[in-house]
Amino acid sequence: MEKKLLILDIDVGVDDAQAMTLALSAPNVEILGITCTHGNTSIENVCRNVLRVLKLCNRMEIPVYRGSAASLLGVTHYDAAYHGQDGMGDVPDPNAPGLEHIKSEHAVNAMIRIANEHPGQVSLVAVGPLTNVALAAKMDPTFPTKLKSLHIMGGNMEAKGNMNVCSEFNFNSDAEAASIVLSHFTCPTYIATWEYCLRHVLPWDFYEKLMNQDGKKAQFLKKIFEHTVKFSKSDEGSKQLYFGSGFLSCDSYAMAAVIDDSVVTESIQYGVTVELNGSLTRGMMVVDTLDALKLKHKAVIFLKCDMEKYKQMLMNALK
């Protein structure tokens, strides 16, 4: 089987940690590098958290690169309510790998180099703010054309927000970067939006089945998700779940589609952009269903997921 070559651009995050276990356990995947970005927590915490997951999965040979510490405009929006102050549910590990394992090469340079070494073969999976990805496109305008595909977890298609009234966290955390990426990339682009994730929230009984499996990976994830589960079941957390209560780990939906595209059973394809000026809508993804903007590049937006296949992928990743 020919392996899928991936770069993971990630802001680990408890849901990023789960998404990583999916990719690290997939026999058809080879991860060429992991690039860290600000997002769910500080860039230093993100780097530490990536290393913790790699150690958990016995994959410390995968190179990890430190990337952007803030948005293009120098802003950060950490999501401590959902992820904890350290991004991993505030469950410290005194034996966690240190930052000396992070490569000296900057994440953006590493992205460009890897794409040049494997032209047309690498899929970039971006499940955090898109700062690194936008910078790569600006530093090397040929970078977007050299990727096999771009898979994004972020944005929204029905104006449902979790960061402000009408915008999703990753796009809102660097709206300018999201705008650059959606306007500059010409490779096949796939988006798992906030609403796509919400419509496929997992029941709590499945969460218990998933996390109560034997093995260190399930035990690790159960521990770091305790803070998140408590928040999700609170009045404040449940307000964000629009379509019903349950377990939501957004980044895993995008990662599952990279590993096995048949997990997505319905999608649409439209030009997309990002609102940068609205007082209530800044960071909102705009889906040009009328083709009024005449955008040349169309993104594939996921609509429906094969939930039984998705559940089995999550279960298998923790075995």
C-alpha positions as protocol buffer text, in pm:
chain_id: "A"
residue {
  index: 1
  type: MET
  ca { x: 0 y: 0 z: 0 }
}
residue {
  index: 2
  type: GLU
  ca { x: 137 y: 341 z: -100 }
}
residue {
  index: 3
  type: LYS
  ca { x: 140 y: 560 z: 209 }
}
residue {
  index: 4
  type: LYS
  ca { x: -21 y: 903 z: 231 }
}
residue {
  index: 5
  type: LEU
  ca { x: 246 y: 1161 z: 309 }
}
residue {
  index: 6
  type: LEU
  ca { x: 132 y: 1421 z: 562 }
}
residue {
  index: 7
  type: ILE
  ca { x: 242 y: 1740 z: 732 }
}
residue {
  index: 8
  type: LEU
  ca { x: 37 y: 1812 z: 1045 }
}
residue {
  index: 9
  type: ASP
  ca { x: 2 y: 2181 z: 1134 }
}
residue {
  index: 10
  type: ILE
  ca { x: -141 y: 2169 z: 1480 }
}
residue {
  index: 11
  type: ASP
  ca { x: -212 y: 2360 z: 1805 }
}
residue {
  index: 12
  type: VAL
  ca { x: -239 y: 2070 z: 2051 }
}
residue {
  index: 13
  type: GLY
  ca { x: -513 y: 2090 z: 2232 }
}
residue {
  index: 14
  type: VAL
  ca { x: -696 y: 1786 z: 2361 }
}
residue {
  index: 15
  type: ASP
  ca { x: -884 y: 1733 z: 2036 }
}
residue {
  index: 16
  type: ASP
  ca { x: -559 y: 1773 z: 1841 }
}
residue {
  index: 17
  type: ALA
  ca { x: -409 y: 1504 z: 2065 }
}
residue {
  index: 18
  type: GLN
  ca { x: -687 y: 1265 z: 1972 }
}
residue {
  index: 19
  type: ALA
  ca { x: -651 y: 1355 z: 1603 }
}
residue {
  index: 20
  type: MET
  ca { x: -279 y: 1281 z: 1629 }
}
residue {
  index: 21
  type: THR
  ca { x: -352 y: 931 z: 1763 }
}
residue {
  index: 22
  type: LEU
  ca { x: -568 y: 870 z: 1455 }
}
residue {
  index: 23
  type: ALA
  ca { x: -288 y: 964 z: 1217 }
}
residue {
  index: 24
  type: LEU
  ca { x: -15 y: 791 z: 1417 }
}
residue {
  index: 25
  type: SER
  ca { x: -208 y: 463 z: 1425 }
}
residue {
  index: 26
  type: ALA
  ca { x: -310 y: 462 z: 1057 }
}
residue {
  index: 27
  type: PRO
  ca { x: -107 y: 206 z: 859 }
}
residue {
  index: 28
  type: ASN
  ca { x: -156 y: 400 z: 535 }
}
residue {
  index: 29
  type: VAL
  ca { x: -5 y: 725 z: 669 }
}
residue {
  index: 30
  type: GLU
  ca { x: 351 y: 858 z: 694 }
}
residue {
  index: 31
  type: ILE
  ca { x: 392 y: 1184 z: 886 }
}
residue {
  index: 32
  type: LEU
  ca { x: 688 y: 1377 z: 746 }
}
residue {
  index: 33
  type: GLY
  ca { x: 674 y: 1653 z: 1004 }
}
residue {
  index: 34
  type: ILE
  ca { x: 459 y: 1823 z: 1265 }
}
residue {
  index: 35
  type: THR
  ca { x: 451 y: 2202 z: 1266 }
}
residue {
  index: 36
  type: CYS
  ca { x: 328 y: 2379 z: 1578 }
}
residue {
  index: 37
  type: THR
  ca { x: 118 y: 2694 z: 1586 }
}
residue {
  index: 38
  type: HIS
  ca { x: -41 y: 2912 z: 1852 }
}
residue {
  index: 39
  type: GLY
  ca { x: -409 y: 2848 z: 1916 }
}
residue {
  index: 40
  type: ASN
  ca { x: -549 y: 2642 z: 2199 }
}
residue {
  index: 41
  type: THR
  ca { x: -254 y: 2738 z: 2421 }
}
residue {
  index: 42
  type: SER
  ca { x: 87 y: 2905 z: 2397 }
}
residue {
  index: 43
  type: ILE
  ca { x: 334 y: 2790 z: 2135 }
}
residue {
  index: 44
  type: GLU
  ca { x: 563 y: 2649 z: 2405 }
}
residue {
  index: 45
  type: ASN
  ca { x: 280 y: 2440 z: 2547 }
}
residue {
  index: 46
  type: VAL
  ca { x: 182 y: 2325 z: 2198 }
}
residue {
  index: 47
  type: CYS
  ca { x: 536 y: 2201 z: 2134 }
}
residue {
  index: 48
  type: ARG
  ca { x: 541 y: 2018 z: 2467 }
}
residue {
  index: 49
  type: ASN
  ca { x: 200 y: 1865 z: 2403 }
}
residue {
  index: 50
  type: VAL
  ca { x: 297 y: 1735 z: 2059 }
}
residue {
  index: 51
  type: LEU
  ca { x: 601 y: 1567 z: 2214 }
}
residue {
  index: 52
  type: ARG
  ca { x: 386 y: 1412 z: 2487 }
}
residue {
  index: 53
  type: VAL
  ca { x: 159 y: 1250 z: 2228 }
}
residue {
  index: 54
  type: LEU
  ca { x: 452 y: 1128 z: 2019 }
}
residue {
  index: 55
  type: LYS
  ca { x: 609 y: 970 z: 2326 }
}
residue {
  index: 56
  type: LEU
  ca { x: 274 y: 809 z: 2416 }
}
residue {
  index: 57
  type: CYS
  ca { x: 257 y: 653 z: 2068 }
}
residue {
  index: 58
  type: ASN
  ca { x: 629 y: 561 z: 2055 }
}
residue {
  index: 59
  type: ARG
  ca { x: 687 y: 790 z: 1755 }
}
residue {
  index: 60
  type: MET
  ca { x: 951 y: 1031 z: 1878 }
}
residue {
  index: 61
  type: GLU
  ca { x: 1137 y: 993 z: 1547 }
}
residue {
  index: 62
  type: ILE
  ca { x: 886 y: 1226 z: 1377 }
}
residue {
  index: 63
  type: PRO
  ca { x: 1039 y: 1577 z: 1355 }
}
residue {
  index: 64
  type: VAL
  ca { x: 857 y: 1862 z: 1531 }
}
residue {
  index: 65
  type: TYR
  ca { x: 901 y: 2230 z: 1442 }
}
residue {
  index: 66
  type: ARG
  ca { x: 811 y: 2544 z: 1638 }
}
residue {
  index: 67
  type: GLY
  ca { x: 600 y: 2791 z: 1442 }
}
residue {
  index: 68
  type: SER
  ca { x: 405 y: 3110 z: 1492 }
}
residue {
  index: 69
  type: ALA
  ca { x: 346 y: 3227 z: 1848 }
}
residue {
  index: 70
  type: ALA
  ca { x: 66 y: 3469 z: 1753 }
}
residue {
  index: 71
  type: SER
  ca { x: -155 y: 3570 z: 1462 }
}
residue {
  index: 72
  type: LEU
  ca { x: -30 y: 3779 z: 1170 }
}
residue {
  index: 73
  type: LEU
  ca { x: -149 y: 4084 z: 1364 }
}
residue {
  index: 74
  type: GLY
  ca { x: 20 y: 3966 z: 1684 }
}
residue {
  index: 75
  type: VAL
  ca { x: -294 y: 3853 z: 1867 }
}
residue {
  index: 76
  type: THR
  ca { x: -349 y: 3533 z: 2068 }
}
residue {
  index: 77
  type: HIS
  ca { x: -677 y: 3380 z: 2189 }
}
residue {
  index: 78
  type: TYR
  ca { x: -616 y: 3077 z: 2410 }
}
residue {
  index: 79
  type: ASP
  ca { x: -908 y: 2842 z: 2482 }
}
residue {
  index: 80
  type: ALA
  ca { x: -840 y: 2751 z: 2845 }
}
residue {
  index: 81
  type: ALA
  ca { x: -1206 y: 2689 z: 2928 }
}
residue {
  index: 82
  type: TYR
  ca { x: -1214 y: 2393 z: 2688 }
}
residue {
  index: 83
  type: HIS
  ca { x: -853 y: 2271 z: 2684 }
}
residue {
  index: 84
  type: GLY
  ca { x: -714 y: 2382 z: 3019 }
}
residue {
  index: 85
  type: GLN
  ca { x: -435 y: 2634 z: 3072 }
}
residue {
  index: 86
  type: ASP
  ca { x: -171 y: 2399 z: 2928 }
}
residue {
  index: 87
  type: GLY
  ca { x: -389 y: 2275 z: 2641 }
}
residue {
  index: 88
  type: MET
  ca { x: -390 y: 1920 z: 2780 }
}
residue {
  index: 89
  type: GLY
  ca { x: -650 y: 1943 z: 3054 }
}
residue {
  index: 90
  type: ASP
  ca { x: -398 y: 2065 z: 3314 }
}
residue {
  index: 91
  type: VAL
  ca { x: -271 y: 1713 z: 3379 }
}
residue {
  index: 92
  type: PRO
  ca { x: 108 y: 1759 z: 3401 }
}
residue {
  index: 93
  type: ASP
  ca { x: 354 y: 1482 z: 3326 }
}
residue {
  index: 94
  type: PRO
  ca { x: 688 y: 1515 z: 3506 }
}
residue {
  index: 95
  type: ASN
  ca { x: 840 y: 1267 z: 3258 }
}
residue {
  index: 96
  type: ALA
  ca { x: 726 y: 1450 z: 2945 }
}
residue {
  index: 97
  type: PRO
  ca { x: 991 y: 1512 z: 2677 }
}
residue {
  index: 98
  type: GLY
  ca { x: 1160 y: 1852 z: 2691 }
}
residue {
  index: 99
  type: LEU
  ca { x: 1174 y: 2124 z: 2428 }
}
residue {
  index: 100
  type: GLU
  ca { x: 1527 y: 2018 z: 2333 }
}
residue {
  index: 101
  type: HIS
  ca { x: 1354 y: 1767 z: 2104 }
}
residue {
  index: 102
  type: ILE
  ca { x: 1211 y: 2049 z: 1889 }
}
residue {
  index: 103
  type: LYS
  ca { x: 1404 y: 2102 z: 1565 }
}
residue {
  index: 104
  type: SER
  ca { x: 1586 y: 2431 z: 1517 }
}
residue {
  index: 105
  type: GLU
  ca { x: 1435 y: 2489 z: 1172 }
}
residue {
  index: 106
  type: HIS
  ca { x: 1127 y: 2712 z: 1180 }
}
residue {
  index: 107
  type: ALA
  ca { x: 795 y: 2542 z: 1106 }
}
residue {
  index: 108
  type: VAL
  ca { x: 724 y: 2759 z: 800 }
}
residue {
  index: 109
  type: ASN
  ca { x: 1063 y: 2683 z: 646 }
}
residue {
  index: 110
  type: ALA
  ca { x: 1012 y: 2314 z: 720 }
}
residue {
  index: 111
  type: MET
  ca { x: 673 y: 2315 z: 545 }
}
residue {
  index: 112
  type: ILE
  ca { x: 819 y: 2471 z: 233 }
}
residue {
  index: 113
  type: ARG
  ca { x: 1121 y: 2239 z: 232 }
}
residue {
  index: 114
  type: ILE
  ca { x: 915 y: 1921 z: 274 }
}
residue {
  index: 115
  type: ALA
  ca { x: 676 y: 2026 z: -5 }
}
residue {
  index: 116
  type: ASN
  ca { x: 975 y: 2092 z: -234 }
}
residue {
  index: 117
  type: GLU
  ca { x: 1126 y: 1752 z: -150 }
}
residue {
  index: 118
  type: HIS
  ca { x: 800 y: 1572 z: -237 }
}
residue {
  index: 119
  type: PRO
  ca { x: 623 y: 1788 z: -500 }
}
residue {
  index: 120
  type: GLY
  ca { x: 260 y: 1694 z: -554 }
}
residue {
  index: 121
  type: GLN
  ca { x: 274 y: 1417 z: -294 }
}
residue {
  index: 122
  type: VAL
  ca { x: 218 y: 1579 z: 46 }
}
residue {
  index: 123
  type: SER
  ca { x: -115 y: 1658 z: 207 }
}
residue {
  index: 124
  type: LEU
  ca { x: -112 y: 1937 z: 464 }
}
residue {
  index: 125
  type: VAL
  ca { x: -354 y: 1888 z: 753 }
}
residue {
  index: 126
  type: ALA
  ca { x: -416 y: 2221 z: 929 }
}
residue {
  index: 127
  type: VAL
  ca { x: -628 y: 2194 z: 1242 }
}
residue {
  index: 128
  type: GLY
  ca { x: -536 y: 2517 z: 1419 }
}
residue {
  index: 129
  type: PRO
  ca { x: -514 y: 2885 z: 1326 }
}
residue {
  index: 130
  type: LEU
  ca { x: -372 y: 2911 z: 975 }
}
residue {
  index: 131
  type: THR
  ca { x: -83 y: 3148 z: 1052 }
}
residue {
  index: 132
  type: ASN
  ca { x: 198 y: 2909 z: 954 }
}
residue {
  index: 133
  type: VAL
  ca { x: 18 y: 2805 z: 636 }
}
residue {
  index: 134
  type: ALA
  ca { x: -41 y: 3166 z: 527 }
}
residue {
  index: 135
  type: LEU
  ca { x: 321 y: 3259 z: 596 }
}
residue {
  index: 136
  type: ALA
  ca { x: 441 y: 2963 z: 388 }
}
residue {
  index: 137
  type: ALA
  ca { x: 229 y: 3081 z: 96 }
}
residue {
  index: 138
  type: LYS
  ca { x: 368 y: 3434 z: 127 }
}
residue {
  index: 139
  type: MET
  ca { x: 730 y: 3325 z: 164 }
}
residue {
  index: 140
  type: ASP
  ca { x: 706 y: 3086 z: -131 }
}
residue {
  index: 141
  type: PRO
  ca { x: 417 y: 3164 z: -369 }
}
residue {
  index: 142
  type: THR
  ca { x: 469 y: 2822 z: -533 }
}
residue {
  index: 143
  type: PHE
  ca { x: 411 y: 2639 z: -204 }
}
residue {
  index: 144
  type: PRO
  ca { x: 31 y: 2601 z: -247 }
}
residue {
  index: 145
  type: THR
  ca { x: 76 y: 2449 z: -593 }
}
residue {
  index: 146
  type: LYS
  ca { x: 324 y: 2188 z: -467 }
}
residue {
  index: 147
  type: LEU
  ca { x: 87 y: 2026 z: -218 }
}
residue {
  index: 148
  type: LYS
  ca { x: -127 y: 1728 z: -307 }
}
residue {
  index: 149
  type: SER
  ca { x: -410 y: 1867 z: -93 }
}
residue {
  index: 150
  type: LEU
  ca { x: -496 y: 2091 z: 201 }
}
residue {
  index: 151
  type: HIS
  ca { x: -731 y: 1968 z: 473 }
}
residue {
  index: 152
  type: ILE
  ca { x: -862 y: 2227 z: 719 }
}
residue {
  index: 153
  type: MET
  ca { x: -1058 y: 2202 z: 1040 }
}
residue {
  index: 154
  type: GLY
  ca { x: -1203 y: 2547 z: 1078 }
}
residue {
  index: 155
  type: GLY
  ca { x: -1451 y: 2802 z: 958 }
}
residue {
  index: 156
  type: ASN
  ca { x: -1827 y: 2780 z: 956 }
}
residue {
  index: 157
  type: MET
  ca { x: -2100 y: 2766 z: 694 }
}
residue {
  index: 158
  type: GLU
  ca { x: -2414 y: 2868 z: 888 }
}
residue {
  index: 159
  type: ALA
  ca { x: -2278 y: 3164 z: 1086 }
}
residue {
  index: 160
  type: LYS
  ca { x: -2275 y: 2961 z: 1408 }
}
residue {
  index: 161
  type: GLY
  ca { x: -1993 y: 3079 z: 1628 }
}
residue {
  index: 162
  type: ASN
  ca { x: -1792 y: 2948 z: 1919 }
}
residue {
  index: 163
  type: MET
  ca { x: -1540 y: 3234 z: 1940 }
}
residue {
  index: 164
  type: ASN
  ca { x: -1775 y: 3524 z: 1884 }
}
residue {
  index: 165
  type: VAL
  ca { x: -2130 y: 3553 z: 1755 }
}
residue {
  index: 166
  type: CYS
  ca { x: -2060 y: 3432 z: 1402 }
}
residue {
  index: 167
  type: SER
  ca { x: -1709 y: 3287 z: 1382 }
}
residue {
  index: 168
  type: GLU
  ca { x: -1529 y: 2964 z: 1462 }
}
residue {
  index: 169
  type: PHE
  ca { x: -1220 y: 2959 z: 1685 }
}
residue {
  index: 170
  type: ASN
  ca { x: -945 y: 2869 z: 1435 }
}
residue {
  index: 171
  type: PHE
  ca { x: -1051 y: 3120 z: 1171 }
}
residue {
  index: 172
  type: ASN
  ca { x: -1122 y: 3392 z: 1426 }
}
residue {
  index: 173
  type: SER
  ca { x: -782 y: 3340 z: 1591 }
}
residue {
  index: 174
  type: ASP
  ca { x: -615 y: 3457 z: 1268 }
}
residue {
  index: 175
  type: ALA
  ca { x: -877 y: 3579 z: 1025 }
}
residue {
  index: 176
  type: GLU
  ca { x: -618 y: 3741 z: 796 }
}
residue {
  index: 177
  type: ALA
  ca { x: -428 y: 3413 z: 769 }
}
residue {
  index: 178
  type: ALA
  ca { x: -749 y: 3222 z: 690 }
}
residue {
  index: 179
  type: SER
  ca { x: -831 y: 3477 z: 420 }
}
residue {
  index: 180
  type: ILE
  ca { x: -484 y: 3444 z: 265 }
}
residue {
  index: 181
  type: VAL
  ca { x: -501 y: 3065 z: 263 }
}
residue {
  index: 182
  type: LEU
  ca { x: -845 y: 3046 z: 106 }
}
residue {
  index: 183
  type: SER
  ca { x: -748 y: 3297 z: -162 }
}
residue {
  index: 184
  type: HIS
  ca { x: -396 y: 3168 z: -240 }
}
residue {
  index: 185
  type: PHE
  ca { x: -426 y: 2790 z: -240 }
}
residue {
  index: 186
  type: THR
  ca { x: -505 y: 2619 z: -568 }
}
residue {
  index: 187
  type: CYS
  ca { x: -449 y: 2260 z: -460 }
}
residue {
  index: 188
  type: PRO
  ca { x: -759 y: 2054 z: -370 }
}
residue {
  index: 189
  type: THR
  ca { x: -890 y: 2203 z: -45 }
}
residue {
  index: 190
  type: TYR
  ca { x: -1118 y: 2023 z: 200 }
}
residue {
  index: 191
  type: ILE
  ca { x: -1287 y: 2185 z: 500 }
}
residue {
  index: 192
  type: ALA
  ca { x: -1440 y: 2025 z: 809 }
}
residue {
  index: 193
  type: THR
  ca { x: -1639 y: 2318 z: 945 }
}
residue {
  index: 194
  type: TRP
  ca { x: -1760 y: 2383 z: 1299 }
}
residue {
  index: 195
  type: GLU
  ca { x: -2117 y: 2291 z: 1198 }
}
residue {
  index: 196
  type: TYR
  ca { x: -2002 y: 1967 z: 1032 }
}
residue {
  index: 197
  type: CYS
  ca { x: -1850 y: 1867 z: 1364 }
}
residue {
  index: 198
  type: LEU
  ca { x: -2155 y: 1978 z: 1562 }
}
residue {
  index: 199
  type: ARG
  ca { x: -2393 y: 1775 z: 1347 }
}
residue {
  index: 200
  type: HIS
  ca { x: -2191 y: 1460 z: 1419 }
}
residue {
  index: 201
  type: VAL
  ca { x: -2144 y: 1497 z: 1794 }
}
residue {
  index: 202
  type: LEU
  ca { x: -2082 y: 1161 z: 1959 }
}
residue {
  index: 203
  type: PRO
  ca { x: -2311 y: 1027 z: 2235 }
}
residue {
  index: 204
  type: TRP
  ca { x: -2171 y: 1012 z: 2586 }
}
residue {
  index: 205
  type: ASP
  ca { x: -2215 y: 635 z: 2606 }
}
residue {
  index: 206
  type: PHE
  ca { x: -1980 y: 599 z: 2308 }
}
residue {
  index: 207
  type: TYR
  ca { x: -1731 y: 829 z: 2478 }
}
residue {
  index: 208
  type: GLU
  ca { x: -1729 y: 599 z: 2781 }
}
residue {
  index: 209
  type: LYS
  ca { x: -1681 y: 295 z: 2558 }
}
residue {
  index: 210
  type: LEU
  ca { x: -1398 y: 467 z: 2371 }
}
residue {
  index: 211
  type: MET
  ca { x: -1206 y: 591 z: 2671 }
}
residue {
  index: 212
  type: ASN
  ca { x: -1255 y: 283 z: 2888 }
}
residue {
  index: 213
  type: GLN
  ca { x: -1064 y: 58 z: 2650 }
}
residue {
  index: 214
  type: ASP
  ca { x: -755 y: -110 z: 2789 }
}
residue {
  index: 215
  type: GLY
  ca { x: -425 y: 48 z: 2701 }
}
residue {
  index: 216
  type: LYS
  ca { x: -216 y: 354 z: 2775 }
}
residue {
  index: 217
  type: LYS
  ca { x: -351 y: 566 z: 2489 }
}
residue {
  index: 218
  type: ALA
  ca { x: -712 y: 542 z: 2606 }
}
residue {
  index: 219
  type: GLN
  ca { x: -606 y: 606 z: 2966 }
}
residue {
  index: 220
  type: PHE
  ca { x: -405 y: 911 z: 2859 }
}
residue {
  index: 221
  type: LEU
  ca { x: -687 y: 1062 z: 2654 }
}
residue {
  index: 222
  type: LYS
  ca { x: -946 y: 996 z: 2922 }
}
residue {
  index: 223
  type: LYS
  ca { x: -731 y: 1181 z: 3173 }
}
residue {
  index: 224
  type: ILE
  ca { x: -664 y: 1488 z: 2958 }
}
residue {
  index: 225
  type: PHE
  ca { x: -1028 y: 1508 z: 2843 }
}
residue {
  index: 226
  type: GLU
  ca { x: -1171 y: 1520 z: 3198 }
}
residue {
  index: 227
  type: HIS
  ca { x: -1150 y: 1901 z: 3208 }
}
residue {
  index: 228
  type: THR
  ca { x: -1310 y: 1926 z: 2862 }
}
residue {
  index: 229
  type: VAL
  ca { x: -1592 y: 1684 z: 2943 }
}
residue {
  index: 230
  type: LYS
  ca { x: -1676 y: 1881 z: 3257 }
}
residue {
  index: 231
  type: PHE
  ca { x: -1691 y: 2203 z: 3053 }
}
residue {
  index: 232
  type: SER
  ca { x: -1895 y: 2038 z: 2773 }
}
residue {
  index: 233
  type: LYS
  ca { x: -2157 y: 1922 z: 3023 }
}
residue {
  index: 234
  type: SER
  ca { x: -2181 y: 2264 z: 3190 }
}
residue {
  index: 235
  type: ASP
  ca { x: -2445 y: 2521 z: 3097 }
}
residue {
  index: 236
  type: GLU
  ca { x: -2181 y: 2738 z: 2927 }
}
residue {
  index: 237
  type: GLY
  ca { x: -2041 y: 2450 z: 2723 }
}
residue {
  index: 238
  type: SER
  ca { x: -2376 y: 2308 z: 2621 }
}
residue {
  index: 239
  type: LYS
  ca { x: -2475 y: 2643 z: 2467 }
}
residue {
  index: 240
  type: GLN
  ca { x: -2218 y: 2584 z: 2193 }
}
residue {
  index: 241
  type: LEU
  ca { x: -2351 y: 2242 z: 2093 }
}
residue {
  index: 242
  type: TYR
  ca { x: -2661 y: 2373 z: 1908 }
}
residue {
  index: 243
  type: PHE
  ca { x: -2771 y: 2029 z: 1780 }
}
residue {
  index: 244
  type: GLY
  ca { x: -2758 y: 1831 z: 2104 }
}
residue {
  index: 245
  type: SER
  ca { x: -2526 y: 1732 z: 2389 }
}
residue {
  index: 246
  type: GLY
  ca { x: -2239 y: 1489 z: 2346 }
}
residue {
  index: 247
  type: PHE
  ca { x: -1865 y: 1444 z: 2302 }
}
residue {
  index: 248
  type: LEU
  ca { x: -1706 y: 1670 z: 2043 }
}
residue {
  index: 249
  type: SER
  ca { x: -1344 y: 1644 z: 1932 }
}
residue {
  index: 250
  type: CYS
  ca { x: -1337 y: 1861 z: 1622 }
}
residue {
  index: 251
  type: ASP
  ca { x: -992 y: 1799 z: 1478 }
}
residue {
  index: 252
  type: SER
  ca { x: -1049 y: 1425 z: 1455 }
}
residue {
  index: 253
  type: TYR
  ca { x: -1321 y: 1479 z: 1192 }
}
residue {
  index: 254
  type: ALA
  ca { x: -1072 y: 1644 z: 956 }
}
residue {
  index: 255
  type: MET
  ca { x: -800 y: 1388 z: 1029 }
}
residue {
  index: 256
  type: ALA
  ca { x: -1035 y: 1095 z: 970 }
}
residue {
  index: 257
  type: ALA
  ca { x: -1120 y: 1231 z: 624 }
}
residue {
  index: 258
  type: VAL
  ca { x: -750 y: 1253 z: 531 }
}
residue {
  index: 259
  type: ILE
  ca { x: -690 y: 894 z: 638 }
}
residue {
  index: 260
  type: ASP
  ca { x: -1002 y: 755 z: 468 }
}
residue {
  index: 261
  type: ASP
  ca { x: -1199 y: 991 z: 247 }
}
residue {
  index: 262
  type: SER
  ca { x: -1494 y: 750 z: 235 }
}
residue {
  index: 263
  type: VAL
  ca { x: -1580 y: 857 z: 590 }
}
residue {
  index: 264
  type: VAL
  ca { x: -1729 y: 1171 z: 429 }
}
residue {
  index: 265
  type: THR
  ca { x: -2051 y: 1069 z: 257 }
}
residue {
  index: 266
  type: GLU
  ca { x: -2175 y: 1407 z: 133 }
}
residue {
  index: 267
  type: SER
  ca { x: -2007 y: 1737 z: 50 }
}
residue {
  index: 268
  type: ILE
  ca { x: -2053 y: 2057 z: -148 }
}
residue {
  index: 269
  type: GLN
  ca { x: -1803 y: 2259 z: -350 }
}
residue {
  index: 270
  type: TYR
  ca { x: -1803 y: 2640 z: -351 }
}
residue {
  index: 271
  type: GLY
  ca { x: -1574 y: 2936 z: -346 }
}
residue {
  index: 272
  type: VAL
  ca { x: -1507 y: 3049 z: 10 }
}
residue {
  index: 273
  type: THR
  ca { x: -1362 y: 3358 z: 173 }
}
residue {
  index: 274
  type: VAL
  ca { x: -1340 y: 3515 z: 518 }
}
residue {
  index: 275
  type: GLU
  ca { x: -1506 y: 3828 z: 653 }
}
residue {
  index: 276
  type: LEU
  ca { x: -1241 y: 4064 z: 793 }
}
residue {
  index: 277
  type: ASN
  ca { x: -1433 y: 4381 z: 874 }
}
residue {
  index: 278
  type: GLY
  ca { x: -1771 y: 4304 z: 1031 }
}
residue {
  index: 279
  type: SER
  ca { x: -1815 y: 4401 z: 1396 }
}
residue {
  index: 280
  type: LEU
  ca { x: -2021 y: 4086 z: 1454 }
}
residue {
  index: 281
  type: THR
  ca { x: -1896 y: 3865 z: 1172 }
}
residue {
  index: 282
  type: ARG
  ca { x: -1517 y: 3910 z: 1167 }
}
residue {
  index: 283
  type: GLY
  ca { x: -1358 y: 3569 z: 1109 }
}
residue {
  index: 284
  type: MET
  ca { x: -1673 y: 3415 z: 965 }
}
residue {
  index: 285
  type: MET
  ca { x: -1626 y: 3192 z: 662 }
}
residue {
  index: 286
  type: VAL
  ca { x: -1838 y: 3311 z: 370 }
}
residue {
  index: 287
  type: VAL
  ca { x: -1963 y: 3039 z: 134 }
}
residue {
  index: 288
  type: ASP
  ca { x: -2029 y: 3192 z: -209 }
}
residue {
  index: 289
  type: THR
  ca { x: -2328 y: 2976 z: -306 }
}
residue {
  index: 290
  type: LEU
  ca { x: -2432 y: 3228 z: -574 }
}
residue {
  index: 291
  type: ASP
  ca { x: -2083 y: 3246 z: -731 }
}
residue {
  index: 292
  type: ALA
  ca { x: -2118 y: 3623 z: -692 }
}
residue {
  index: 293
  type: LEU
  ca { x: -1750 y: 3664 z: -610 }
}
residue {
  index: 294
  type: LYS
  ca { x: -1638 y: 3459 z: -912 }
}
residue {
  index: 295
  type: LEU
  ca { x: -1369 y: 3283 z: -710 }
}
residue {
  index: 296
  type: LYS
  ca { x: -1165 y: 3055 z: -935 }
}
residue {
  index: 297
  type: HIS
  ca { x: -1077 y: 2799 z: -669 }
}
residue {
  index: 298
  type: LYS
  ca { x: -1358 y: 2603 z: -505 }
}
residue {
  index: 299
  type: ALA
  ca { x: -1322 y: 2425 z: -172 }
}
residue {
  index: 300
  type: VAL
  ca { x: -1489 y: 2097 z: -81 }
}
residue {
  index: 301
  type: ILE
  ca { x: -1698 y: 2148 z: 235 }
}
residue {
  index: 302
  type: PHE
  ca { x: -1797 y: 1837 z: 426 }
}
residue {
  index: 303
  type: LEU
  ca { x: -2165 y: 1784 z: 505 }
}
residue {
  index: 304
  type: LYS
  ca { x: -2224 y: 1426 z: 620 }
}
residue {
  index: 305
  type: CYS
  ca { x: -2009 y: 1168 z: 794 }
}
residue {
  index: 306
  type: ASP
  ca { x: -2035 y: 788 z: 808 }
}
residue {
  index: 307
  type: MET
  ca { x: -2064 y: 775 z: 1185 }
}
residue {
  index: 308
  type: GLU
  ca { x: -2018 y: 401 z: 1224 }
}
residue {
  index: 309
  type: LYS
  ca { x: -1696 y: 409 z: 1022 }
}
residue {
  index: 310
  type: TYR
  ca { x: -1579 y: 717 z: 1213 }
}
residue {
  index: 311
  type: LYS
  ca { x: -1648 y: 556 z: 1550 }
}
residue {
  index: 312
  type: GLN
  ca { x: -1455 y: 246 z: 1449 }
}
residue {
  index: 313
  type: MET
  ca { x: -1158 y: 458 z: 1341 }
}
residue {
  index: 314
  type: LEU
  ca { x: -1155 y: 627 z: 1682 }
}
residue {
  index: 315
  type: MET
  ca { x: -1178 y: 291 z: 1860 }
}
residue {
  index: 316
  type: ASN
  ca { x: -898 y: 138 z: 1653 }
}
residue {
  index: 317
  type: ALA
  ca { x: -667 y: 434 z: 1715 }
}
residue {
  index: 318
  type: LEU
  ca { x: -663 y: 366 z: 2089 }
}
residue {
  index: 319
  type: LYS
  ca { x: -603 y: -10 z: 2073 }
}
